[in-house]
């Protein structure tokens, strides 16, 4: 989770000054699919390969755990600018 918080924020609502998606309250299956696409190199739209480097260290169980954890987060920002 610590790696996620750096860019996506501790509540999963994304840091305003970065172009990263909000994870809070996201559908877990969508997040699992997205993380697997990064891991399998079907998705490569991450700057500096940040997501690919992170998911390379994650097991399938960890990917699912992060996705389900994120789905329960409540965003605190009203709007990402």
C-alpha positions as CSV (number, residue, x, y, z in Angstrom):
1,X,0.0,0.0,0.0
2,X,2.8,2.4,0.8
3,X,3.9,2.4,-2.9
4,X,0.3,3.3,-3.9
5,X,0.0,6.2,-1.4
6,X,3.0,8.1,-2.9
7,X,1.1,8.9,-6.1
8,X,-2.5,8.0,-5.4
9,X,-2.7,9.5,-1.9
10,X,-3.5,7.8,1.4
11,X,-7.2,7.9,0.7
12,X,-6.9,6.7,-2.9
13,X,-8.2,10.0,-4.2
14,X,-5.0,10.9,-6.2
15,X,-2.7,13.7,-5.6
16,X,-3.8,16.9,-7.3
17,X,-0.5,17.7,-8.9
18,X,-0.1,14.3,-10.6
19,X,-1.9,12.8,-13.5
20,X,-2.9,9.6,-11.8
21,X,-6.4,8.0,-11.5
22,X,-8.5,8.0,-8.4
23,X,-8.5,4.5,-6.8
24,X,-11.0,5.2,-4.0
25,X,-14.4,3.6,-4.4
26,X,-13.3,2.0,-7.8
27,X,-14.7,-1.4,-8.8
28,X,-12.2,-4.0,-7.6
29,X,-12.5,-6.1,-10.8
30,X,-11.5,-3.1,-12.9
31,X,-8.5,-2.4,-10.7
32,X,-7.5,-6.1,-10.9
33,X,-7.8,-6.1,-14.6
34,X,-5.8,-2.8,-14.9
35,X,-3.0,-4.0,-12.6
36,X,-2.7,-7.3,-14.5
37,X,-2.5,-5.4,-17.8
38,X,0.4,-3.4,-16.4
39,X,2.0,-6.7,-15.2
40,X,1.5,-8.4,-18.6
41,X,2.7,-5.2,-20.5
42,X,-0.7,-4.9,-22.3
43,X,-0.9,-1.4,-20.6
44,X,2.1,0.9,-20.9
45,X,0.7,4.4,-20.3
46,X,2.5,4.8,-17.0
47,X,5.1,7.6,-16.9
48,X,8.6,6.3,-16.2
49,X,7.2,2.7,-16.0
50,X,6.2,3.3,-12.4
51,X,3.2,1.0,-12.3
52,X,5.0,-1.7,-14.3
53,X,7.8,-1.7,-11.8
54,X,5.4,-1.9,-8.8
55,X,3.2,-4.6,-10.1
56,X,6.2,-6.7,-11.1
57,X,6.8,-7.2,-7.4
58,X,3.2,-8.1,-6.6
59,X,1.7,-11.6,-6.5
60,X,-1.9,-12.2,-7.8
61,X,-3.1,-12.3,-4.2
62,X,-1.5,-8.9,-3.5
63,X,-3.1,-7.4,-6.6
64,X,-6.5,-8.6,-5.5
65,X,-5.9,-7.4,-1.9
66,X,-4.9,-3.9,-3.1
67,X,-7.9,-3.7,-5.5
68,X,-10.4,-4.7,-2.8
69,X,-8.8,-2.4,-0.2
70,X,-9.0,0.5,-2.7
71,X,-12.7,-0.2,-3.4
72,X,-13.5,0.5,0.2
73,X,-11.6,3.8,0.4
74,X,-13.7,7.0,0.5
75,X,-12.4,9.9,-1.6
76,X,-11.8,13.1,0.3
77,X,-11.4,15.5,-2.6
78,X,-14.5,17.0,-4.1
79,X,-12.8,17.4,-7.4
80,X,-9.4,16.6,-8.9
81,X,-8.1,19.6,-10.6
